[in-house]
Amino acid sequence: RVGTDRPTGAVVASISRQPPYGLDWPRDGAFFNVMLDASGQRELVSRRATLYAEWQRKEPIPPEPLIDVEPPVDPDTESTDTYPAFAWEMNYYTDGLPGGVFRFEIDNTAFSLWAIVAHVGWLDEEAPADYLRRHWPAIKGAADLLTRWRDAETGLHAPAQEDDNDDYTQTLHGSVTTFGAIDIAARAARLLGEDEDAARWETRAEELRGAILTHQFDAGTGLFISEAASEVNPGSKSSGPTAWALW
């Protein structure tokens, strides 16, 4: 609450003086929103949902020379020329300027979509259908992106950046968050009567759930498998994204 920007409603990831955390990180913001809603500060979450809808990338964008890594392979076009539309950036300054170098973290986009929809359960100043309809363009754009970002061979999400790592990977970080986002988007679509979208997203969510249990679960130990590419970030250790699976 102390880290909220009064004019915009953005919330810094931490009130630390460490520069990267003095920005609004949508992935962190999803967790912040839950506690703001649960503690009765729902107007802050409503403002943030509107802000995130505005910040969503509306068009594919090319990488910044000398700064960005080559974009991931688009599973539909097989192109590596641009980062996809309807994703969210790693983090933002309060004016919407991106502040990070990881341009398509699939877990970050999934958390952003989840956060926008999940707030509907706490609304007291607006009807759920009115709120969802107001944010429908952002919801549909993100859900369609996550649905099409699919590995045809395994049924998992296609490779993307995950949890602040440069590499394009397919770990539990991306799969469980993508599943959660598509699943909740499908429920929003059903509430609005957008049955065609709901059916597509439900089918993809069920496929992804099956792929997670097939490829990222060890039946012998009863544990999910992370297979993170980097151990630099504590969240990338084998125990990190299992908390997201529970959440």
N, C-alpha and C positions, 0 to 999 in steps of 0.2 A: 504493500500500500504506500509506503514511504517512497518507493522508487517509481511512482507513477508521474508521467509528464502531464502537467495540468492542461495545457492547450490541446493536446492530441489524444491523450489516453494511453499512449505507449507506456510500457513498463520495462525498465532495464532488467537484464538477467540477474544482475547483482549490484548492490551499492558499493562494491569494491572499486578502488581506483585503477584496477587493472583494465587497460583500455578496451579490450574486446567485450567485456561484460557490461560496459556502459551503453549498450544498445538493446533493442528489443529483439529477442530471439524467439520466433514462433514456437519452436519445439519446447523450450522452457516455458513459454507462455501458456501452453496447453495445461500444464500442471498448476501454474499460478491461477488460471481461470477457475479451475475446480475449487480451489480454496477460497477464492474471492466469492464465488457463487455460494459455497457452503456457509460462509461467514456472513452472508446477507448483503454483500457489496456488489449486487448484480448489475447496477448501472455501469460500473467500470467494465464488466465483461461485455455488456452490450456495445459500449463504445469501442472496445477492442475488436469485437467481431466485425464491426463496420470498417475499422481501420485495416484489418487483415484482408477484407474483401477488396478494399481499394488498392492494397499493396500487391495483390496477386498479379503475377506476370501474365499479361493478356496476349502477347505475341511471342513466337520463338525469337531468341536473340543469339547472335554470334558471340564467341568468346572475346574477351578483351585481350589484345595482343600483349605478350610478355607477362601477363598476370594469370590468366585462366588456363587450366588444362584443357585438352581437346574434349569437346562434349561427348557424352556416351553414345553408343550406337542406338539409333531410334529403331525399335522393333518393327515398326510399320514400314519405314522408308529405307532402313539400313544406312542412313546418313549420319555423319558425325559433324555436320556444319553448324548446328545450333543447339542451344538448350531449349527444352520444350516449353510451350505455352502452358499456362494454368498451374504452374508450380509456384512455390514461394522461395525466396532467397534465404540464405543461412541466417541473416540478421539484418536489422534496419536501423538507421538513424530516424529521428522523429519526423523528418520531412519525407520519409519513404526512400531515401537513398540507400542502396544496398551497402552493407559494411563488411561483407565476408567474401571469401574466394571459392567457397564450395557452392556451385551454382545450381545443382540439382541433387539435393539430399532427399531421397524418396521418403525417408522417415519424417523429415521436417514437413514436407508437403502433406503427408498423411496426418500428422498431428494437427496441422493448421486446419485441414478440413474437419477432422474430428471435433476440434475445439469450437468451431463455428456452429456445428449441428448440435453438439451435446448441451450447449447453453440453453436450448429450447426447453429442457426439462426444469429449468429454474425460473422461467419468465413469470413475472407478475404484472408487467405494465403493457404487454402486447400479446395478442393471441398467437399460439404456436404456429398456425398456418400462415399468419401474416408475416411473422418473423422469418420463417423459412422461405416464403415467396420473395421477400425482399432480398434475401441472400442467395436465391436460387441460381443466378448466373455463376457465382463463385463456386457453389456446391457442385453444380453439374459439370463445370469445366474441370475441376480437380478430380471428381469421381471418374469422369471419362478418361482423363489422363492416366490415373492409377489403374483403371481397368485395361486399357490398351497396352500399358507398359508391362508386358507379359512375356515370359520365356516359354515359347511354344513347346520346347522339349521337356521341361520339367513341370510346368504349370506355376512355378514361382514367379516373382516379379523379375523383369529383365534387369541386368546389372545397372546400378546407379550408385552415386555416392551415399554413404551411410555414416551417421554419427561422427561428423568432422574428420572424415578420412578422404584423401585424394582419390584412392582407387575406386573403380567401379566394381561393386561386389553384390552378392546375393546372400545376405546373412539374416539372422533372426531380427536384427534391428529393422530392416526394411519390410520383411514379410509380415510380421505380426501387426505392425502399425498400418501397413497397407490394407491388411484384412479388416482391421477395426474401422478404418476410415470408409472403406467401400460398404461394409455392413451397415454402418450407421447412416450413410448417405442413402442406401436403399430404403431404410425405414422412413427417412424424411420424404423420399419420393412417393412412397405408399401413402403417407399422410396427405400429400398434396394431390394425389390422384395421377401422378406421373408414372403410370403403371409400366409403360414400355421401358423407361429408364430403370425403374425398380427391378424389373425382371432381369435385365442385362446385368445389373450390379449384383443382384442376389446370386445369379449363376456364377459370376466371376469370384465372388467371395467364397462360395462353397468349393469351387475348384482350388482356390488358393489355400483354403483351410486344409483340404486333402493333401495338397502338395507339401505344406508345412509338416504335417504328420508323417508323410512319406520320407521326406528328405532332411528334415531338421529335428527329428525326434528319435532318440535312442530308446527303443522299447526295452532293451536289456537293463538299462540303468533307470529308466523312467524320467530321463532328463532331456530337455531341449538342447540343441547343439548350436553354438554361436558361429564358430569358424570365422572370427573377426580377423581382418587383414593386419590390423595394427594393435599394439599393446600400449601405445603412447597415451591414449585417452583411457582412463579407468573404466569408462562405460563400455569400452570395446573388449574388456576381458570376458572370459567365457560366462561369467555370472551376470554380466551387465544387462543385456536385453531380456533376460528371463523375467526381470521385474516388469518390463513392459508387457510381456505376455500375460502376466497375472492381472495387470492393470486393465 
